[in-house]
Amino acid sequence: MQIENLQLFCDLVETQNFTRAADKNGITTSAVTQMLHIMECRIGLLLASRNNQFFQLTRAGETYYQYASEIVRLHADAVRRVQEVGATIGGVVELGVCHSILLHQLPPVQKQFQQKFPAVQINVRHGLIDRVHEQVLGRTVDFGLVCYPRRLPGLAVDPFRHERLVLVCHPQHPLANRTTITVPDLKGCPFVAWNEIRWSPFLKNVPDCQRHLFEPHHECDQVEPVKRMVEMDAGVAILPEALVQSEVASRSLAAVPFANSDRTEPLAVIYRKARVLSPAMLQLVQFLKQSSELTN
């Protein structure tokens, strides 16, 4: 019996739902049903009673689940231990990265990582956030780095950082010299939207009566065009502070924090739930998290 089938059986038992078990493993519901049928045929016993609304293990199924879950746990431990045997961490990491992280958060971390682990080759594929999710689920890359991660079936999301959101405006804008601002202060200001803000907890927490303040006069699918439009005084924007540091330093843009300091943007590692991360991948994730601790 393949370890993947034992894992699938354990997921089915723990969710007690064929659809959720299928989503968790990135397969169809019919494939889960077929797996259970084949397993019962090989064992020669009914492992579960089920219909559309009901799922319950038989006594044989309960016993089988106890052993299957232990085998899955031992296999995962064995894979990790074997991977850790080598003194040198090496190999190839296929990494999907959204544009903003590629330009700002990744370079210093990647430089430090490559200095410590020169035997690791990191191949970077960059694209829009939705595209990175597609690459991960389609197995084009080992894992991805994105802001505003989507909660999709079969996808694990591991946040590694939260970036503070700020109002970005032209240096001569009336709000530019404010110490802090609140959402009502944006009344009458044309809004230049990075379209990813629709996924932001920031916008989801804005009261319905204030949502009209964020109707975009201009909308872009990448950060850099948003910044260029604000530099031309075409409006104001809401962006992560880290993405405008160089422009603020050169005084081509101004950044004003919100009075509510918990306005943040999530950054996360995403990978398929069935994926076992190699030592090189785990070390890279750890570097990202350590970098976050140093800058927060």
VOGU-3710 file (C-alpha; in Angstrom, 3 decimals, decimal comma):
1> mqienlqlfc> 0,000/0,000/0,000  1,502/3,357/-1,058  2,138/5,918/1,681  0,084/8,499/-0,280  -2,979/6,240/-0,035  -2,475/5,781/3,705  -2,236/9,568/4,094  -5,402/9,976/2,028  -7,217/7,410/4,180  -6,151/9,260/7,341
11> dlvetqnftr> -7,330/12,571/5,879  -10,685/10,984/5,050  -11,085/9,647/8,574  -10,092/12,946/10,166  -12,364/15,089/7,969  -15,145/12,470/7,686  -15,890/14,052/4,341  -14,902/12,822/0,878  -14,916/16,319/-0,640  -12,717/17,868/2,065
21> aadkngitts> -10,274/14,940/1,888  -10,113/15,360/-1,894  -9,511/19,119/-1,632  -6,813/18,605/0,978  -4,896/16,332/-1,405  -5,635/18,174/-4,637  -7,585/15,290/-6,225  -11,188/14,540/-7,167  -13,847/13,146/-4,830  -14,248/10,109/-7,073
31> avtqmlhime> -10,538/9,348/-6,660  -10,990/9,261/-2,867  -13,965/6,913/-3,222  -11,988/4,654/-5,539  -9,017/4,596/-3,156  -11,205/3,458/-0,253  -12,870/0,795/-2,392  -9,520/-0,614/-3,563  -8,204/-0,583/0,006  -11,235/-2,533/1,270
41> criglllasr> -10,922/-5,047/-1,583  -7,275/-5,718/-0,743  -7,965/-6,083/2,964  -11,174/-8,022/2,433  -13,123/-6,061/5,024  -15,409/-3,016/5,088  -13,492/-0,132/6,675  -16,284/2,452/6,822  -20,029/2,819/6,503  -20,925/5,793/4,343
51> nnqffqltra> -23,545/7,542/2,278  -24,028/11,146/1,184  -24,596/12,424/4,729  -22,900/9,811/6,894  -19,380/8,438/7,404  -18,341/6,134/10,253  -15,457/3,710/10,667  -16,173/0,056/11,313  -14,238/-1,719/14,060  -11,856/-2,968/11,392
61> getyyqyase> -11,541/0,597/10,078  -10,711/1,963/13,531  -7,916/-0,566/13,953  -6,605/0,084/10,461  -6,647/3,854/11,050  -4,557/3,518/14,228  -1,821/1,702/12,321  -2,113/3,830/9,173  -1,750/7,110/11,070  1,317/5,785/12,886
71> ivrlhadavr> 2,883/4,623/9,605  2,282/8,054/8,048  3,860/9,784/11,055  6,895/7,474/11,032  7,353/7,928/7,298  7,339/11,727/7,621  9,886/11,494/10,460  12,052/9,118/8,417  12,043/11,450/5,389  13,073/14,407/7,526
81> rvqevgatig> 15,821/12,482/9,319  17,254/11,051/6,080  17,277/14,488/4,500  19,145/15,863/7,513  21,858/13,175/7,345  23,975/15,032/4,782  26,380/17,519/6,311  25,923/19,894/3,381  22,512/21,231/2,471  22,240/21,443/-1,291
91> gvvelgvchs> 19,977/20,863/-4,224  17,708/22,971/-6,387  14,803/25,039/-5,100  12,181/26,155/-7,622  10,702/29,296/-6,099  7,671/31,276/-7,256  7,628/34,914/-6,101  5,205/37,778/-6,604  6,699/40,991/-8,034  6,661/43,078/-4,856
101> illhqlppvq> 8,476/40,469/-2,727  10,952/39,836/-5,558  11,887/43,519/-5,635  11,953/44,280/-1,916  11,875/41,518/0,726  13,593/38,620/-1,070  16,970/40,051/-2,268  18,658/40,601/1,150  17,359/37,274/2,470  18,445/35,377/-0,638
111> kqfqqkfpav> 21,921/36,952/-0,482  22,426/35,890/3,151  21,016/32,420/2,445  23,323/31,809/-0,543  26,347/32,891/1,492  25,562/30,272/4,141  24,347/27,531/1,753  26,280/27,981/-1,509  25,403/24,429/-2,620  21,720/25,387/-2,938
121> qinvrhglid> 20,612/26,649/-6,331  17,519/28,878/-6,188  15,618/29,236/-9,448  13,167/32,140/-9,187  9,999/32,457/-11,262  8,141/35,708/-10,698  4,662/36,804/-11,646  1,387/38,208/-10,411  0,072/36,802/-7,133  -2,618/34,601/-8,693
131> rvheqvlgrt> -0,031/33,214/-11,111  2,277/32,188/-8,250  -0,631/30,296/-6,654  -1,204/28,501/-9,971  2,485/27,577/-10,196  2,446/26,061/-6,709  -0,742/24,043/-7,212  0,417/23,023/-10,698  3,758/21,792/-9,289  5,753/24,159/-11,507
141> vdfglvcypr> 7,528/25,446/-8,389  8,316/23,880/-5,007  6,730/26,722/-3,056  5,812/30,363/-3,407  6,248/33,691/-1,641  3,244/36,001/-1,902  1,470/38,832/-0,191  -2,267/38,421/0,344  -2,205/34,576/0,176  -5,384/32,894/-1,070
151> rlpglavdpf> -6,963/30,119/0,993  -7,334/27,447/-1,689  -8,030/23,678/-1,467  -4,845/21,637/-1,115  -2,738/24,715/-0,288  -0,791/25,270/2,941  -0,264/28,897/3,994  2,561/29,761/6,409  2,755/33,521/7,182  6,300/34,767/7,714
161> rherlvlvch> 5,828/38,527/7,969  3,357/41,389/8,299  4,179/44,703/6,633  2,730/47,943/8,018  0,369/49,691/5,621  0,733/53,443/5,109  -0,951/56,187/3,138  1,302/57,088/0,208  0,919/60,543/-1,319  2,768/63,292/-3,154
171> pqhplanrtt> 5,128/65,253/-0,815  3,053/68,409/-1,415  -0,257/66,698/-0,657  -2,245/68,255/2,251  -1,946/64,982/4,237  1,803/64,574/3,705  2,826/66,374/6,901  0,372/64,591/9,173  1,825/62,426/11,957  -0,919/59,838/11,531
181> itvpdlkgcp> -4,181/59,571/9,624  -7,499/57,776/9,901  -9,753/56,421/7,154  -12,176/59,415/7,290  -9,210/61,713/6,519  -9,182/60,268/2,987  -12,488/61,914/2,092  -12,169/63,772/-1,194  -8,818/62,149/-2,117  -8,698/60,319/-5,493
191> fvawneirws> -7,591/56,749/-4,821  -4,934/54,917/-6,871  -5,448/51,209/-6,166  -3,032/48,311/-6,272  -5,786/45,846/-7,126  -4,514/43,343/-4,539  -6,010/45,569/-1,846  -9,312/43,767/-2,438  -7,729/40,804/-0,590  -6,429/42,975/2,245
201> pflknvpdcq> -7,663/42,618/5,840  -7,323/46,402/5,904  -10,114/46,921/3,393  -12,259/44,119/4,824  -12,227/45,896/8,192  -13,318/49,253/6,770  -16,984/49,994/7,666  -19,433/49,800/4,768  -20,197/53,503/5,124  -16,526/54,310/4,320
211> rhlfephhec> -15,940/51,844/1,475  -16,697/54,513/-1,137  -13,438/56,251/-0,150  -11,561/53,375/-1,779  -13,354/53,346/-5,115  -10,358/53,581/-7,472  -9,885/56,454/-9,862  -6,938/54,459/-11,241  -6,140/50,758/-10,718  -2,939/48,764/-11,414
221> dqvepvkrmv> -2,023/45,097/-11,010  1,546/45,893/-9,863  2,979/48,203/-7,222  5,480/50,163/-9,319  2,865/51,803/-11,614  0,876/52,771/-8,513  3,882/54,591/-7,083  4,584/56,376/-10,370  0,987/57,642/-10,550  1,146/58,938/-6,979
231> emdagvailp> 4,440/60,680/-7,793  2,509/62,525/-10,547  -0,030/63,570/-7,879  -2,794/61,546/-9,581  -4,108/60,458/-6,180  -3,190/58,670/-2,947  -2,559/54,969/-2,370  -2,442/52,428/0,452  0,776/50,387/0,265  3,113/48,389/2,537
241> ealvqsevas> 5,711/50,694/4,077  8,622/48,533/2,908  7,671/49,063/-0,738  8,096/52,859/-0,650  11,159/53,289/1,575  13,491/54,380/-1,242  10,972/56,878/-2,640  10,325/58,323/0,826  14,089/58,625/1,392  14,489/60,509/-1,909
251> rslaavpfan> 11,398/62,614/-1,099  9,589/61,701/-4,295  6,808/60,254/-2,120  5,508/60,783/1,410  4,237/57,992/3,678  1,897/58,571/6,604  1,027/55,740/9,047  -2,509/55,065/10,188  -3,452/55,919/13,736  -4,539/52,305/14,119
261> sdrteplavi> -1,132/50,577/14,096  -2,506/47,100/13,316  -3,062/48,006/9,642  -0,796/45,394/8,091  -0,345/43,301/4,955  0,316/39,545/5,286  3,249/37,901/3,506  3,327/34,111/3,392  4,997/30,974/2,130  2,562/28,794/0,178
271> yrkarvlspa> 3,011/25,147/-0,818  0,946/22,058/-1,553  -0,197/20,341/1,630  1,036/16,986/0,356  4,499/18,423/-0,283  7,381/17,380/1,995  9,758/20,337/2,164  13,439/19,516/1,669  16,078/20,750/4,159  17,031/23,522/1,715
281> mlqlvqflkq> 13,413/24,690/1,491  12,970/24,563/5,263  16,152/26,575/5,788  15,019/29,230/3,301  11,669/29,558/5,076  13,515/29,873/8,388  15,696/32,657/6,944  12,574/34,538/5,869  11,071/34,277/9,350  14,317/35,307/11,054
291> sseltn> 14,579/38,320/8,750  11,061/39,301/9,781  11,961/39,076/13,485  14,967/41,351/12,972  13,018/44,041/11,115  9,845/44,059/13,248
//
